[in-house]
Amino acid sequence: MTTSEVTASEIYLIRYGVVSEVARFVNEGPEILARGTPVVVETDRGLQIGTVLEQLKPHYSKADESPTEFKLVRSATDRDLETARELIRECEADFPEWCARICQWELNLELVDLERTLDREKLILYVLCDRGPDTTKLALQAAAGGFGVIEVQPVSSAGLVPMPRASCGSGGGGCGCDH
């Protein structure tokens, strides 16, 4: 089934991420999920645990024809939930080390939280600041330090700071050069 063939009854609103986001997810499975059901979702960051908020009603598909980018993989298993709890404990233990690195690297940003994807493929560093040179420096220092795949996600009191629409160079936006 392609995304264009999906009906509203197969689209769910799901909350996910340490700094919560809500997005539309395609459910290609036969299961009808109730509000509050923990699920495994595939986002642009990788596999994450989410919580079902609601199943979209058919009239919402006509009001919003934008494609649904994310996929609901399955209901979360006990093993998925235990892995998620373990990842939270690891991130809590790693938090002081990341704060020390940010100080050592003399970056003007404040670490707010850490999150590792369920598949352990990526570490997300949530930092209090705007996108700019220091977020780029943090990503570069982390990569140079061999810490694996790191995503630096700025946050503000309003939530996540989105990527700039304009891109610079051939690599896309978010480079911190204000273009």
C-alpha positions as CSV (number, residue, x, y, z in Angstrom):
1,M,0.0,0.0,0.0
2,T,1.4,3.4,-0.9
3,T,1.0,6.5,1.1
4,S,-1.3,8.0,-1.6
5,E,-3.6,5.0,-1.2
6,V,-3.9,5.4,2.6
7,T,-7.2,6.5,4.0
8,A,-7.7,8.6,7.1
9,S,-8.8,5.5,9.0
10,E,-5.2,4.2,8.6
11,I,-3.6,7.4,9.8
12,Y,-2.9,8.0,13.5
13,L,-1.8,11.1,15.4
14,I,1.1,9.9,17.6
15,R,3.2,11.7,20.2
16,Y,6.9,10.7,20.3
17,G,10.3,11.9,21.4
18,V,11.7,13.1,24.7
19,V,10.9,16.7,23.7
20,S,7.4,15.6,22.5
21,E,6.3,16.1,18.9
22,V,3.0,15.1,17.4
23,A,2.8,13.8,13.8
24,R,0.7,11.8,11.5
25,F,1.7,8.2,11.1
26,V,0.5,5.6,8.5
27,N,-0.6,2.3,10.0
28,E,-0.3,-0.4,7.3
29,G,-1.2,-3.2,9.7
30,P,-4.7,-4.5,10.4
31,E,-4.7,-3.5,14.1
32,I,-6.9,-0.7,15.3
33,L,-5.1,1.0,18.1
34,A,-6.7,2.7,21.1
35,R,-5.7,6.1,22.6
36,G,-2.7,5.7,24.9
37,T,-1.3,2.5,23.2
38,P,2.5,2.5,23.2
39,V,3.8,2.0,19.7
40,V,7.1,1.7,17.7
41,V,7.3,4.4,15.0
42,E,9.7,5.2,12.2
43,T,10.5,8.9,12.0
44,D,13.2,10.9,10.3
45,R,15.4,10.2,13.3
46,G,14.9,6.4,13.3
47,L,12.9,4.0,15.4
48,Q,11.3,5.6,18.5
49,I,8.6,4.8,21.0
50,G,5.4,6.8,20.7
51,T,1.9,7.0,22.2
52,V,-1.3,6.9,20.1
53,L,-3.3,10.1,20.5
54,E,-6.1,9.3,18.1
55,Q,-7.1,7.7,14.8
56,L,-7.9,10.4,12.2
57,K,-11.5,10.5,11.0
58,P,-12.2,10.3,7.3
59,H,-13.1,14.0,6.9
60,Y,-9.6,15.0,8.0
61,S,-8.1,13.4,4.9
62,K,-10.1,15.8,2.7
63,A,-9.1,18.8,4.7
64,D,-5.4,18.0,4.7
65,E,-4.0,16.3,1.6
66,S,-0.4,16.5,2.7
67,P,1.4,13.2,2.5
68,T,2.1,11.3,5.7
69,E,5.9,10.9,6.0
70,F,6.1,8.6,9.1
71,K,5.2,5.0,9.6
72,L,3.7,3.2,12.6
73,V,5.7,0.0,12.8
74,R,3.8,-2.0,15.4
75,S,2.4,-1.9,18.9
76,A,5.3,-1.8,21.4
77,T,6.2,-5.1,22.9
78,D,7.3,-5.6,26.5
79,R,10.8,-5.9,25.1
80,D,10.5,-2.6,23.3
81,L,9.3,-0.9,26.4
82,E,12.2,-2.4,28.5
83,T,14.7,-1.3,25.9
84,A,13.2,2.2,26.0
85,R,13.5,2.3,29.8
86,E,17.1,1.1,29.5
87,L,18.0,3.8,27.0
88,I,16.5,6.5,29.3
89,R,18.7,5.2,32.1
90,E,21.8,5.3,29.9
91,C,21.0,8.8,28.7
92,E,20.5,10.0,32.3
93,A,23.9,8.5,33.2
94,D,25.6,10.1,30.1
95,F,24.1,13.5,30.7
96,P,26.8,14.9,33.0
97,E,29.5,13.7,30.5
98,W,27.9,15.6,27.6
99,C,27.5,18.7,29.8
100,A,31.3,18.5,30.5
101,R,32.1,18.1,26.8
102,I,30.0,21.1,25.9
103,C,31.9,23.2,28.6
104,Q,35.3,21.8,27.4
105,W,34.5,22.6,23.8
106,E,33.5,26.1,24.9
107,L,30.1,26.1,23.3
108,N,27.5,28.7,24.1
109,L,24.5,26.3,24.6
110,E,22.8,24.5,27.4
111,L,22.1,20.7,27.2
112,V,18.5,20.0,28.0
113,D,18.1,16.3,27.4
114,L,19.5,13.3,25.6
115,E,17.6,10.7,23.6
116,R,18.8,7.5,21.9
117,T,16.6,5.9,19.2
118,L,15.2,2.5,19.9
119,D,17.5,0.9,17.4
120,R,20.5,2.6,19.1
121,E,21.5,4.1,15.8
122,K,21.4,7.7,16.8
123,L,21.8,9.9,19.8
124,I,19.8,13.2,19.9
125,L,21.2,16.1,21.9
126,Y,18.5,18.6,22.8
127,V,20.1,22.0,23.4
128,L,18.6,25.3,24.6
129,C,19.6,27.7,21.8
130,D,18.8,28.7,18.3
131,R,20.3,27.0,15.3
132,G,23.7,28.5,14.7
133,P,27.4,28.1,14.8
134,D,27.5,26.4,18.2
135,T,25.0,23.7,17.2
136,T,27.1,23.0,14.2
137,K,30.3,22.9,16.2
138,L,28.7,20.5,18.7
139,A,27.7,18.1,15.9
140,L,31.2,18.4,14.4
141,Q,33.0,17.9,17.7
142,A,30.8,14.9,18.5
143,A,31.5,13.3,15.1
144,A,35.3,14.0,15.4
145,G,35.2,12.4,18.9
146,G,33.8,9.1,17.5
147,F,30.6,9.3,19.5
148,G,28.6,7.7,16.7
149,V,25.7,9.3,14.8
150,I,24.7,12.4,16.7
151,E,21.8,14.8,15.9
152,V,21.8,18.2,17.6
153,Q,18.3,19.5,18.1
154,P,17.8,23.0,19.4
155,V,14.8,23.7,21.6
156,S,13.2,26.9,23.0
157,S,10.5,27.5,25.5
158,A,8.0,27.0,22.5
159,G,9.4,23.5,21.7
160,L,11.7,22.3,18.9
161,V,13.5,24.9,16.8
162,P,12.7,23.9,13.2
163,M,15.3,23.6,10.4
164,P,15.6,26.7,8.2
165,R,13.7,26.5,4.9
166,A,16.6,27.9,2.8
167,S,19.5,25.6,2.3
168,C,23.1,26.5,2.0
169,G,25.6,24.6,-0.2
170,S,24.6,21.2,-1.4
171,G,24.1,19.6,2.0
172,G,20.7,21.1,3.0
173,G,19.8,23.5,5.8
174,G,20.8,23.7,9.4
175,C,24.5,24.4,8.9
176,G,24.5,27.4,11.2
177,C,25.6,30.0,8.6
178,D,22.4,32.0,8.7
179,H,21.7,31.5,5.0
